[in-house]
Amino acid sequence: MAEGAHFVQVNVNPGVCGFECVIKAWHHEARVIKVAISESKCQHIQRMSAHLRQMTLNELFAPVPRNPAFISATEAGCHSSCPVPVAVLKAAEVAMGMALPKDVHIRFL
């Protein structure tokens, strides 16, 4: 990790599937974010992790059809409502210093 780089760790509990994971993101170079997804027993997330190792600043803010987090999730066979791709993007934004670390919740009432 580069000197002064932002390092972020996010723990994701995706819901009923129970396949929790840990996402680590860090600012690697001027416009590059490194990503590591670990500790998931979900085969889809494991495949996603193998394909998604980094993204550029432009890719981070790309629309869904061109965004590497969503592309890798789709290619890995992730369920369309899996929150892991969004968690990757949130962690990457914080790692780049473009967002504040704030928890996200979906609550059923």
Protein Blocks (a to p, Z undefined) as FASTA:
>chain_A
ZZhiacddddddebjnopacddddddfblmlccdddehiabfklmmmmmmmmbdcfklmm
gcfklgmklmmmmmnopafklcklmmmmmmmmmmnopaccdddddddZZ
